[in-house]
């Protein structure tokens, strides 16, 4: 079944930076590792926002799911934008901005700590839809999210 904007569970790994950076002898290894780590953290944060509420709650079983989702995304998006500003396609940049606005627009009721039932509220549904659109625009549609795969194999 082809991916659509209402379902998301099988992204493929796509490095968002220039492929030559890792292969270039001129690229400092530390900068390359930092770039890859930022890409990975951003991808994991977007994937976490795109998951269904029950899957999101499983990611943060021992902590506050709303705080975890928002903090992970905000931190990762800030680092990602700092690294890749101006290098995303216009549509990708617009989708990232829309997702940021949706997360920023979550109300106090949407962000009630230690209550995973709030993830079914309309604000979170909009965040999920926008995260799915961004993930698909970035080409992440082929395999299980990295963090979901790890959590399932660890059990």
DSSP file (Angstrom, degrees, kcal/mol; ACC not computed):
  #  RESIDUE AA STRUCTURE BP1 BP2  ACC     N-H-->O    O-->H-N    N-H-->O    O-->H-N    TCO  KAPPA ALPHA  PHI   PSI    X-CA   Y-CA   Z-CA
    1    1 A X              0   0    0      0, 0.0     3,-0.1     0, 0.0     2,-0.1   0.000 360.0 360.0 360.0 130.3    0.0    0.0    0.0
    2    2 A X        -     0   0    0      1,-0.1     2,-0.0     0, 0.0     0, 0.0  -0.387 360.0-100.7 -70.0 148.2    1.5    3.4   -0.9
    3    3 A X        -     0   0    0    138,-0.1     2,-0.3     7,-0.1    -1,-0.1  -0.325  43.0-173.2 -65.8 149.7    2.2    5.8    2.0
    4    4 A X  B >   -A    7   0A   0      3,-0.5     3,-1.0    -3,-0.1   132,-0.1  -0.842  40.2 -97.5-135.4 176.3   -0.4    8.6    2.5
    5    5 A X  T 3  S+     0   0    0     -2,-0.3   128,-0.2     1,-0.2   127,-0.2   0.535 117.3  55.2 -75.8  -4.4   -0.6   11.6    4.8
    6    6 A X  T 3  S+     0   0    0      1,-0.1     2,-0.4   126,-0.1    -1,-0.2   0.500 106.2  48.1-106.4  -5.9   -2.8    9.8    7.3
    7    7 A X  B <   +A    4   0A   0     -3,-1.0    -3,-0.5   122,-0.1     2,-0.3  -0.988  55.9 166.8-135.7 146.4   -0.6    6.8    8.1
    8    8 A X        +     0   0    0     -2,-0.4    44,-0.2    42,-0.1   133,-0.1  -0.855  26.3 117.9-159.3 118.1    3.1    6.5    8.9
    9    9 A X        +     0   0    0     -2,-0.3   136,-0.6    42,-0.1     2,-0.2   0.379  66.9  63.0-155.3  -2.5    5.1    3.7   10.2
   10   10 A X  E     +B  144   0B   0    134,-0.2   134,-0.3   130,-0.1     2,-0.1  -0.556  57.3 165.7-133.6  72.6    7.7    2.7    7.7
   11   11 A X  E     -B  143   0B   0    132,-0.6   132,-2.2   130,-0.4     2,-0.3  -0.484  27.5-135.1 -82.3 157.0   10.3    5.4    6.9
   12   12 A X        -     0   0    0    130,-0.3     2,-0.5   127,-0.3   133,-0.0  -0.831  28.3-103.2-106.3 153.0   13.6    4.8    5.1
   13   13 A X        +     0   0    0     -2,-0.3     2,-0.4   127,-0.1    27,-0.0  -0.619  44.4 171.3 -77.3 120.3   16.9    6.2    6.3
   14   14 A X        -     0   0    0     -2,-0.5     2,-0.3   126,-0.0   126,-0.0  -0.982  29.0-136.2-129.9 118.6   17.9    9.1    4.1
   15   15 A X        -     0   0    0     -2,-0.4     4,-0.1     1,-0.1    21,-0.1  -0.599  11.3-155.8 -73.3 132.3   20.9   11.2    5.2
   16   16 A X        +     0   0    0     -2,-0.3    -1,-0.1    20,-0.1     2,-0.1   0.597  66.0  78.5 -89.2 -11.1   19.9   14.8    4.7
   17   17 A X  S    S-     0   0    0      1,-0.1     2,-0.2     2,-0.0    -2,-0.0  -0.382 101.1 -70.7 -90.8 173.4   23.4   16.2    4.4
   18   18 A X    >   -     0   0    0      1,-0.2     3,-1.5    -2,-0.1     4,-0.5  -0.454  39.0-139.1 -64.8 131.0   25.6   16.1    1.3
   19   19 A X  T >> S+     0   0    0      1,-0.3     4,-0.7    -2,-0.2     3,-0.7   0.808  99.3  64.9 -61.6 -29.6   26.8   12.5    0.8
   20   20 A X  H 3> S+     0   0    0      1,-0.2     4,-2.1     2,-0.2    -1,-0.3   0.740  83.9  75.8 -68.0 -21.5   30.2   13.7   -0.1
   21   21 A X  H <4 S+     0   0    0     -3,-1.5    -1,-0.2     1,-0.2     6,-0.2   0.901  97.2  44.9 -59.7 -42.1   30.8   15.1    3.4
   22   22 A X  H <4 S+     0   0    0     -3,-0.7    -1,-0.2    -4,-0.5    -2,-0.2   0.809 119.1  42.9 -72.1 -28.0   31.4   11.6    4.9
   23   23 A X  H  < S+     0   0    0     -4,-0.7     2,-0.3    -3,-0.2    -2,-0.2   0.656  89.6 102.8 -91.3 -17.3   33.7   10.6    2.0
   24   24 A X    ><  -     0   0    0     -4,-2.1     3,-0.7     1,-0.2    -4,-0.0  -0.496  60.0-152.5 -75.6 128.6   35.7   13.8    1.7
   25   25 A X  T 3  S+     0   0    0     -2,-0.3    -1,-0.2     1,-0.2     4,-0.1   0.757  97.7  59.0 -67.3 -23.1   39.2   13.7    3.1
   26   26 A X  T 3  S+     0   0    0      2,-0.1     2,-0.5     3,-0.0    -1,-0.2   0.716  84.0  92.9 -79.3 -21.0   38.9   17.4    3.7
   27   27 A X  S <  S-     0   0    0     -3,-0.7     2,-0.1    -6,-0.2     5,-0.0  -0.610  84.9-119.4 -77.3 123.4   35.8   17.1    5.9
   28   28 A X     >  -     0   0    0     -2,-0.5     4,-2.1     1,-0.1     5,-0.2  -0.384  15.7-132.0 -62.3 137.3   36.8   16.9    9.6
   29   29 A X  H  > S+     0   0    0      1,-0.2     4,-2.6     2,-0.2     5,-0.2   0.872 104.8  53.7 -59.8 -39.6   35.6   13.7   11.1
   30   30 A X  H  > S+     0   0    0      1,-0.2     4,-2.3     2,-0.2    -1,-0.2   0.902 108.8  48.6 -64.8 -40.3   34.1   15.4   14.1
   31   31 A X  H  > S+     0   0    0      2,-0.2     4,-2.4     1,-0.2    -1,-0.2   0.888 111.8  49.9 -66.9 -38.1   32.0   17.7   12.0
   32   32 A X  H  X S+     0   0    0     -4,-2.1     4,-2.5     2,-0.2    -2,-0.2   0.925 111.0  48.5 -65.6 -44.9   30.8   14.8    9.9
   33   33 A X  H  X S+     0   0    0     -4,-2.6     4,-2.4     1,-0.2    -2,-0.2   0.901 112.0  50.0 -61.9 -40.3   29.9   12.8   13.1
   34   34 A X  H  X S+     0   0    0     -4,-2.3     4,-2.5     2,-0.2    -2,-0.2   0.922 110.5  49.8 -64.3 -43.9   28.1   15.9   14.4
   35   35 A X  H  X S+     0   0    0     -4,-2.4     4,-2.4     1,-0.2    -2,-0.2   0.917 112.3  46.9 -60.5 -45.2   26.2   16.3   11.2
   36   36 A X  H  X S+     0   0    0     -4,-2.5     4,-2.6     1,-0.2    -1,-0.2   0.884 111.7  51.2 -65.6 -38.5   25.1   12.7   11.1
   37   37 A X  H  X S+     0   0    0     -4,-2.4     4,-2.8     2,-0.2    -2,-0.2   0.900 110.4  48.9 -65.7 -40.5   24.1   12.8   14.8
   38   38 A X  H  X S+     0   0    0     -4,-2.5     4,-2.4     2,-0.2     5,-0.2   0.929 112.1  48.6 -64.5 -45.0   22.0   15.9   14.1
   39   39 A X  H  X S+     0   0    0     -4,-2.4     4,-2.6     2,-0.2    -2,-0.2   0.936 113.7  47.2 -57.8 -47.6   20.3   14.3   11.1
   40   40 A X  H  X S+     0   0    0     -4,-2.6     4,-2.7     1,-0.2    -2,-0.2   0.929 112.4  48.2 -62.4 -47.1   19.6   11.1   13.1
   41   41 A X  H  X S+     0   0    0     -4,-2.8     4,-2.1     1,-0.2    -1,-0.2   0.889 112.7  49.2 -62.8 -39.4   18.2   13.0   16.1
   42   42 A X  H  X S+     0   0    0     -4,-2.4     4,-2.6    -5,-0.2     5,-0.2   0.935 111.3  49.1 -65.0 -45.8   16.0   15.1   13.9
   43   43 A X  H  X S+     0   0    0     -4,-2.6     4,-2.9    -5,-0.2     5,-0.2   0.941 111.4  48.9 -59.7 -47.5   14.7   12.1   12.1
   44   44 A X  H  X S+     0   0    0     -4,-2.7     4,-2.3     1,-0.2    -1,-0.2   0.881 111.5  50.4 -60.2 -39.0   13.9   10.2   15.3
   45   45 A X  H  X S+     0   0    0     -4,-2.1     4,-1.8     2,-0.2    -1,-0.2   0.918 112.7  45.0 -66.7 -43.9   12.1   13.3   16.7
   46   46 A X  H  X S+     0   0    0     -4,-2.6     4,-1.6     2,-0.2    -2,-0.2   0.920 113.2  51.2 -66.0 -43.3    9.9   13.7   13.6
   47   47 A X  H  X S+     0   0    0     -4,-2.9     4,-1.1    -5,-0.2    -2,-0.2   0.906 107.1  53.6 -59.7 -41.8    9.2   10.0   13.5
   48   48 A X  H  < S+     0   0    0     -4,-2.3     3,-0.5     1,-0.2    -1,-0.2   0.898 109.3  48.4 -60.9 -40.0    8.2   10.1   17.1
   49   49 A X  H  < S+     0   0    0     -4,-1.8    -1,-0.2     1,-0.2    -2,-0.2   0.792 109.1  54.7 -69.1 -26.9    5.7   12.8   16.3
   50   50 A X  H  < S+     0   0    0     -4,-1.6    -1,-0.2    81,-0.2    -2,-0.2   0.664  88.8  98.4 -82.1 -16.7    4.3   10.9   13.4
   51   51 A X  S  < S-     0   0    0     -4,-1.1   -42,-0.1    -3,-0.5     2,-0.1  -0.214  84.9 -94.7 -69.7 161.4    3.5    7.7   15.3
   52   52 A X    >>  -     0   0    0    -44,-0.2     4,-2.4     1,-0.1     3,-0.7  -0.372  43.2-101.5 -70.6 156.4    0.1    6.9   16.6
   53   53 A X  H 3> S+     0   0    0      1,-0.3     4,-2.6     2,-0.2     5,-0.2   0.858 121.1  50.4 -51.3 -44.5   -0.7    7.9   20.2
   54   54 A X  H 3> S+     0   0    0      1,-0.2     4,-1.4     2,-0.2    -1,-0.3   0.866 112.3  47.7 -66.0 -34.2   -0.2    4.5   21.7
   55   55 A X  H <> S+     0   0    0     -3,-0.7     4,-1.2     2,-0.2    -1,-0.2   0.876 110.8  51.9 -71.4 -37.5    3.1    4.1   20.0
   56   56 A X  H >X S+     0   0    0     -4,-2.4     4,-0.8     1,-0.2     3,-0.5   0.925 108.0  51.7 -61.9 -43.8    4.2    7.6   21.2
   57   57 A X  H >< S+     0   0    0     -4,-2.6     3,-0.7     1,-0.2    -1,-0.2   0.865 104.7  57.1 -62.1 -36.1    3.2    6.6   24.8
   58   58 A X  H >< S+     0   0    0     -4,-1.4     3,-1.0     1,-0.2    -1,-0.2   0.814  98.8  60.4 -65.3 -30.1    5.4    3.5   24.5
   59   59 A X  H << S+     0   0    0     -4,-1.2    -1,-0.2    -3,-0.5    -2,-0.2   0.810 115.4  33.2 -65.9 -27.9    8.4    5.6   23.7
   60   60 A X  T X< S+     0   0    0     -4,-0.8     3,-1.6    -3,-0.7    -1,-0.3  -0.285  72.5 143.3-124.2  45.6    8.2    7.4   27.0
   61   61 A X  T <  S+     0   0    0     -3,-1.0    -1,-0.1     1,-0.3    -2,-0.1   0.821  79.5  38.3 -57.2 -33.5    6.8    4.7   29.3
   62   62 A X  T 3  S+     0   0    0     -3,-0.2    -1,-0.3    -4,-0.1     2,-0.3   0.189 121.2  36.4-107.1  16.5    8.9    5.9   32.2
   63   63 A X  S <  S-     0   0    0     -3,-1.6     2,-0.6     0, 0.0    -3,-0.1  -0.887 102.5 -61.1-151.7-178.4    8.6    9.7   31.7
   64   64 A X     >  -     0   0    0     -2,-0.3     4,-2.4     1,-0.2     5,-0.2  -0.609  40.4-158.9 -76.0 117.5    6.2   12.4   30.5
   65   65 A X  H  > S+     0   0    0     -2,-0.6     4,-2.7     2,-0.2     5,-0.2   0.897  88.6  48.8 -67.4 -41.4    5.3   11.6   26.9
   66   66 A X  H  > S+     0   0    0     46,-0.3     4,-2.3     2,-0.2     5,-0.3   0.932 114.6  45.0 -67.2 -43.3    4.2   15.2   26.0
   67   67 A X  H  > S+     0   0    0      1,-0.2     4,-2.7     2,-0.2     5,-0.3   0.917 114.5  50.4 -63.4 -42.2    7.3   16.8   27.5
   68   68 A X  H  X S+     0   0    0     -4,-2.4     4,-2.4     2,-0.2     5,-0.3   0.927 112.3  45.4 -62.6 -46.4    9.5   14.1   25.8
   69   69 A X  H  X S+     0   0    0     -4,-2.7     4,-2.2     2,-0.2     5,-0.2   0.936 117.8  42.7 -63.1 -47.3    7.9   14.6   22.4
   70   70 A X  H  X S+     0   0    0     -4,-2.3     4,-2.8    -5,-0.2     5,-0.2   0.924 117.3  45.4 -67.9 -44.9    8.0   18.4   22.5
   71   71 A X  H  X S+     0   0    0     -4,-2.7     4,-2.4    -5,-0.3     5,-0.3   0.928 113.2  49.7 -66.2 -44.9   11.5   18.6   23.9
   72   72 A X  H  X S+     0   0    0     -4,-2.4     4,-2.2    -5,-0.3     5,-0.2   0.937 116.4  42.2 -59.5 -46.8   13.0   16.0   21.6
   73   73 A X  H  X S+     0   0    0     -4,-2.2     4,-3.2    -5,-0.3     5,-0.3   0.948 114.5  49.1 -67.5 -48.0   11.5   17.7   18.6
   74   74 A X  H  X S+     0   0    0     -4,-2.8     4,-1.9    -5,-0.2    -2,-0.2   0.912 115.2  44.3 -59.7 -44.5   12.3   21.3   19.6
   75   75 A X  H  X S+     0   0    0     -4,-2.4     4,-2.0    -5,-0.2    -1,-0.2   0.934 117.5  44.2 -64.9 -47.4   15.9   20.5   20.4
   76   76 A X  H  X S+     0   0    0     -4,-2.2     4,-2.7    -5,-0.3   -34,-0.2   0.893 113.0  50.9 -67.3 -40.2   16.5   18.4   17.3
   77   77 A X  H  X S+     0   0    0     -4,-3.2     4,-2.9    -5,-0.2     5,-0.2   0.889 108.9  51.5 -66.2 -38.7   14.7   20.9   15.0
   78   78 A X  H  X S+     0   0    0     -4,-1.9     4,-2.0    -5,-0.3    -1,-0.2   0.937 114.0  43.2 -63.6 -46.0   16.8   23.8   16.3
   79   79 A X  H  X S+     0   0    0     -4,-2.0     4,-1.7     2,-0.2    -2,-0.2   0.915 115.0  50.4 -64.7 -42.6   20.0   21.9   15.7
   80   80 A X  H  X S+     0   0    0     -4,-2.7     4,-2.8     1,-0.2    -2,-0.2   0.929 111.0  47.6 -62.7 -47.0   18.9   20.7   12.3
   81   81 A X  H  X S+     0   0    0     -4,-2.9     4,-1.4     1,-0.2    -1,-0.2   0.884 109.3  54.7 -63.8 -37.4   17.8   24.1   11.1
   82   82 A X  H  < S+     0   0    0     -4,-2.0    -1,-0.2    -5,-0.2    -2,-0.2   0.856 115.8  39.1 -62.3 -34.1   21.1   25.5   12.3
   83   83 A X  H  < S+     0   0    0     -4,-1.7    -2,-0.2    -3,-0.2    -1,-0.2   0.866 127.7  29.4 -82.4 -39.0   23.0   23.0   10.2
   84   84 A X  H >X S+     0   0    0     -4,-2.8     3,-2.7    -5,-0.2     4,-0.6   0.212  74.4 148.4-114.6  14.4   20.8   22.9    7.1
   85   85 A X  T 3< S+     0   0    0     -4,-1.4    -4,-0.0     1,-0.3    -3,-0.0  -0.264  79.3  10.2 -52.2 128.9   19.3   26.4    6.8
   86   86 A X  T 34 S+     0   0    0      3,-0.1    -1,-0.3     1,-0.1     4,-0.1   0.360 110.5  87.3  83.7  -5.6   18.8   27.2    3.2
   87   87 A X  T <4  +     0   0    0     -3,-2.7     2,-0.2     2,-0.1    -2,-0.2   0.567  65.3  90.0-103.8 -10.2   19.6   23.6    2.0
   88   88 A X  S  < S-     0   0    0     -4,-0.6    -2,-0.0     1,-0.1     2,-0.0  -0.554  88.5-101.5 -80.3 151.0   16.1   22.1    2.2
   89   89 A X     >  -     0   0    0     -2,-0.2     4,-2.7     1,-0.1     5,-0.2  -0.361  37.7-107.9 -63.4 154.3   13.8   22.3   -0.8
   90   90 A X  H  > S+     0   0    0      1,-0.2     4,-2.3     2,-0.2     5,-0.2   0.882 120.1  50.1 -55.4 -42.4   11.2   25.0   -0.4
   91   91 A X  H  > S+     0   0    0      2,-0.2     4,-2.2     1,-0.2    -1,-0.2   0.889 111.2  48.6 -64.9 -39.6    8.4   22.5    0.2
   92   92 A X  H  > S+     0   0    0      2,-0.2     4,-2.4     1,-0.2    -2,-0.2   0.916 111.4  49.7 -65.7 -43.3   10.4   20.7    2.8
   93   93 A X  H  X S+     0   0    0     -4,-2.7     4,-2.3     1,-0.2    -2,-0.2   0.896 111.1  49.9 -62.5 -40.0   11.2   24.0    4.6
   94   94 A X  H  X S+     0   0    0     -4,-2.3     4,-2.5    -5,-0.2    -1,-0.2   0.920 110.9  48.9 -64.8 -43.9    7.6   25.0    4.5
   95   95 A X  H  X S+     0   0    0     -4,-2.2     4,-2.2     2,-0.2    -2,-0.2   0.879 110.4  51.2 -64.7 -38.0    6.5   21.6    6.0
   96   96 A X  H  X S+     0   0    0     -4,-2.4     4,-2.5     2,-0.2    -1,-0.2   0.925 110.9  48.6 -63.6 -43.9    9.1   21.9    8.7
   97   97 A X  H  X S+     0   0    0     -4,-2.3     4,-2.5     1,-0.2    -2,-0.2   0.905 110.2  51.3 -62.7 -41.7    7.8   25.4    9.6
   98   98 A X  H  X S+     0   0    0     -4,-2.5     4,-2.1     2,-0.2    -1,-0.2   0.894 110.6  49.0 -62.9 -39.5    4.2   24.1    9.7
   99   99 A X  H  X S+     0   0    0     -4,-2.2     4,-2.5     2,-0.2     5,-0.2   0.926 110.0  51.0 -65.9 -43.5    5.2   21.3   12.0
  100  100 A X  H  X S+     0   0    0     -4,-2.5     4,-2.7     1,-0.2    -2,-0.2   0.919 110.6  49.8 -57.9 -43.5    7.1   23.7   14.3
  101  101 A X  H  X S+     0   0    0     -4,-2.5     4,-1.7     2,-0.2    -1,-0.2   0.884 109.6  51.0 -64.1 -38.9    4.0   26.0   14.4
  102  102 A X  H  < S+     0   0    0     -4,-2.1     4,-0.3     2,-0.2    -1,-0.2   0.921 112.1  46.0 -64.7 -43.8    1.7   23.0   15.2
  103  103 A X  H >< S+     0   0    0     -4,-2.5     3,-1.3     1,-0.2    -2,-0.2   0.929 113.9  48.6 -64.7 -44.1    4.0   22.0   18.1
  104  104 A X  H 3< S+     0   0    0     -4,-2.7    -1,-0.2     1,-0.3    -2,-0.2   0.792 107.4  58.2 -65.3 -26.6    4.2   25.6   19.3
  105  105 A X  T 3< S+     0   0    0     -4,-1.7    -1,-0.3    -5,-0.2    -2,-0.2   0.455  74.7 121.5 -85.2  -0.8    0.4   25.9   19.1
  106  106 A X    <   -     0   0    0     -3,-1.3     2,-0.1    -4,-0.3    -3,-0.0  -0.418  60.2-130.9 -62.8 136.6   -0.3   23.0   21.5
  107  107 A X     >  -     0   0    0     -2,-0.1     4,-1.1     1,-0.1     3,-0.2  -0.278  22.7-101.6 -84.4 171.3   -2.4   24.2   24.4
  108  108 A X  T  4 S+     0   0    0      1,-0.2     3,-0.4     2,-0.2    -1,-0.1   0.877 125.6  54.3 -59.1 -37.6   -1.8   23.7   28.1
  109  109 A X  T >4 S+     0   0    0      1,-0.2     3,-0.9     2,-0.2    -1,-0.2   0.848 106.1  52.2 -65.7 -33.2   -4.5   21.0   27.9
  110  110 A X  T 34 S+     0   0    0      1,-0.2    -1,-0.2    -3,-0.2    -2,-0.2   0.745 110.6  49.5 -70.7 -22.7   -2.6   19.3   25.1
  111  111 A X  T 3< S+     0   0    0     -4,-1.1    -1,-0.2    -3,-0.4     2,-0.2   0.040  71.8 150.3-109.6  24.3    0.5   19.3   27.2
  112  112 A X    X   -     0   0    0     -3,-0.9     3,-1.1     3,-0.1   -46,-0.3  -0.413  50.7-115.9 -60.7 123.7   -0.8   17.8   30.5
  113  113 A X  T 3  S+     0   0    0      1,-0.2    -1,-0.1    -2,-0.2     3,-0.0  -0.321  87.2   5.7 -68.4 143.5    2.2   16.0   32.1
  114  114 A X  T 3  S+     0   0    0      1,-0.1     2,-0.4    -3,-0.1    -1,-0.2   0.746  98.8 112.4  58.5  30.8    2.1   12.2   32.6
  115  115 A X    X   +     0   0    0     -3,-1.1     3,-1.4     1,-0.1     4,-0.2  -0.839  38.9 179.3-131.7  95.7   -1.3   11.8   30.7
  116  116 A X  G >  S+     0   0    0     -2,-0.4     3,-1.7     1,-0.3     4,-0.1   0.701  73.9  77.3 -70.6 -17.4   -0.9   10.0   27.5
  117  117 A X  G >  S+     0   0    0      1,-0.3     3,-1.4     2,-0.2    -1,-0.3   0.733  80.6  69.8 -64.2 -20.2   -4.6   10.3   26.8
  118  118 A X  G X  S+     0   0    0     -3,-1.4     3,-1.8     1,-0.3     6,-0.3   0.691  79.0  78.8 -70.5 -15.4   -4.1   13.9   25.7
  119  119 A X  G <  S+     0   0    0     -3,-1.7    -1,-0.3     1,-0.3    -2,-0.2   0.630  85.2  61.6 -67.2 -11.6   -2.3   12.6   22.6
  120  120 A X  G <  S+     0   0    0     -3,-1.4    -1,-0.3    -4,-0.1    -2,-0.2   0.460  81.1 112.0 -90.9  -1.9   -5.7   11.9   21.1
  121  121 A X  S X> S-     0   0    0     -3,-1.8     4,-1.9   -11,-0.1     3,-0.5  -0.291  83.9-107.6 -70.0 156.9   -6.6   15.6   21.2
  122  122 A X  H 3> S+     0   0    0      1,-0.2     4,-2.2     2,-0.2     5,-0.2   0.828 116.7  58.7 -56.1 -36.4   -7.0   17.6   18.0
  123  123 A X  H 3> S+     0   0    0      1,-0.2     4,-1.9     2,-0.2    -1,-0.2   0.916 108.9  44.2 -61.0 -42.8   -3.8   19.5   18.5
  124  124 A X  H <> S+     0   0    0     -3,-0.5     4,-2.7    -6,-0.3    -1,-0.2   0.847 109.2  57.0 -70.7 -33.9   -1.8   16.3   18.6
  125  125 A X  H  X S+     0   0    0     -4,-1.9     4,-2.4     2,-0.2    -2,-0.2   0.908 107.9  48.2 -62.4 -40.1   -3.7   14.9   15.6
  126  126 A X  H  X S+     0   0    0     -4,-2.2     4,-2.4     2,-0.2     5,-0.2   0.911 110.1  51.7 -65.7 -41.8   -2.6   18.0   13.6
  127  127 A X  H  X S+     0   0    0     -4,-1.9     4,-2.5     1,-0.2    -2,-0.2   0.931 110.4  49.2 -58.5 -45.9    1.0   17.5   14.8
  128  128 A X  H  X S+     0   0    0     -4,-2.7     4,-2.5     2,-0.2    -2,-0.2   0.928 110.4  49.7 -60.9 -45.6    0.9   13.9   13.7
  129  129 A X  H  X S+     0   0    0     -4,-2.4     4,-2.2     1,-0.2    -1,-0.2   0.923 114.0  45.3 -59.4 -44.5   -0.5   14.8   10.2
  130  130 A X  H  X S+     0   0    0     -4,-2.4     4,-2.3     2,-0.2    -1,-0.2   0.858 111.1  52.4 -70.4 -34.5    2.2   17.4    9.7
  131  131 A X  H  X S+     0   0    0     -4,-2.5     4,-2.8    -5,-0.2    -1,-0.2   0.899 109.6  50.4 -66.1 -39.6    5.0   15.1   10.9
  132  132 A X  H  X S+     0   0    0     -4,-2.5     4,-2.7     2,-0.2     5,-0.2   0.937 110.3  49.5 -62.3 -46.6    3.8   12.5    8.5
  133  133 A X  H  X S+     0   0    0     -4,-2.2     4,-2.3  -128,-0.2    -2,-0.2   0.920 113.4  46.2 -59.6 -44.3    3.8   15.0    5.6
  134  134 A X  H  X S+     0   0    0     -4,-2.3     4,-1.8     2,-0.2    -1,-0.2   0.936 112.1  50.5 -64.6 -45.9    7.3   16.2    6.5
  135  135 A X  H  <>S+     0   0    0     -4,-2.8     5,-2.6     1,-0.2     4,-0.3   0.917 112.7  46.5 -59.2 -43.6    8.7   12.6    6.9
  136  136 A X  H ><5S+     0   0    0     -4,-2.7     3,-1.3     1,-0.2    -1,-0.2   0.896 110.1  53.3 -66.1 -39.2    7.3   11.7    3.5
  137  137 A X  H 3<5S+     0   0    0     -4,-2.3    -1,-0.2     1,-0.3    -2,-0.2   0.806 108.2  51.7 -64.8 -28.6    8.6   14.8    1.9
  138  138 A X  T 3<5S-     0   0    0     -4,-1.8    -1,-0.3    -5,-0.2    -2,-0.2   0.463 121.3-109.9 -87.1  -1.7   12.1   13.9    3.3
  139  139 A X  T < 5S+     0   0    0     -3,-1.3     2,-1.3    -4,-0.3  -127,-0.3   0.684  70.8 140.7  86.9  19.2   11.8   10.4    1.8
  140  140 A X      < +     0   0    0     -5,-2.6    -1,-0.2  -129,-0.2  -130,-0.1  -0.620  30.6 107.3 -95.7  76.8   11.4    8.5    5.0
  141  141 A X        +     0   0    0     -2,-1.3  -130,-0.4  -130,-0.3    -1,-0.2   0.302  53.6  73.2-135.6  13.6    8.8    5.9    3.9
  142  142 A X  S    S+     0   0    0     -3,-0.2  -131,-0.3     1,-0.1  -130,-0.3   0.801  90.9  21.4-107.9 -31.7   10.4    2.4    3.6
  143  143 A X  E    S-B   11   0B   0   -132,-2.2  -132,-0.6     1,-0.1    -1,-0.1  -0.877  88.2 -69.1-138.7 170.2   11.3    0.8    6.9
  144  144 A X  E     -B   10   0B   0   -134,-0.3  -134,-0.2    -2,-0.3    -1,-0.1  -0.165  61.9 -94.4 -54.8 144.3   10.5    0.9   10.6
  145  145 A X     >  -     0   0    0   -136,-0.6     4,-2.6     1,-0.1     3,-0.2  -0.338  35.9-119.6 -56.5 143.7   11.5    4.0   12.5
  146  146 A X  H  > S+     0   0    0      1,-0.2     4,-2.3     2,-0.2     5,-0.2   0.891 111.1  47.6 -56.4 -44.9   14.9    3.4   14.1
  147  147 A X  H  > S+     0   0    0      1,-0.2     4,-2.0     2,-0.2    -1,-0.2   0.836 112.0  49.5 -71.4 -31.4   13.7    3.9   17.7
  148  148 A X  H  > S+     0   0    0     -3,-0.2     4,-2.1     2,-0.2    -1,-0.2   0.913 111.0  50.4 -70.1 -42.6   10.7    1.7   17.2
  149  149 A X  H  X S+     0   0    0     -4,-2.6     4,-2.0     1,-0.2    -2,-0.2   0.929 111.9  47.7 -60.0 -46.2   12.9   -1.1   15.8
  150  150 A X  H  X S+     0   0    0     -4,-2.3     4,-1.6     1,-0.2    -1,-0.2   0.914 111.8  48.9 -62.5 -43.9   15.3   -0.8   18.7
  151  151 A X  H  X S+     0   0    0     -4,-2.0     4,-0.6     1,-0.2    -1,-0.2   0.852 112.4  48.6 -68.0 -33.0   12.5   -0.9   21.3
  152  152 A X  H  < S+     0   0    0     -4,-2.1     3,-0.4     1,-0.2    -1,-0.2   0.856 113.9  45.0 -74.8 -34.8   10.9   -3.9   19.8
  153  153 A X  H  < S+     0   0    0     -4,-2.0    -2,-0.2     1,-0.2    -1,-0.2   0.727 105.8  61.8 -81.8 -20.1   14.1   -5.9   19.5
  154  154 A X  H  <        0   0    0     -4,-1.6    -1,-0.2     1,-0.2    -2,-0.2   0.699 360.0 360.0 -76.9 -18.4   15.2   -5.0   23.0
  155  155 A X     <        0   0    0     -4,-0.6    -1,-0.2    -3,-0.4    -2,-0.1   0.470 360.0 360.0 -84.2 360.0   12.2   -6.8   24.5
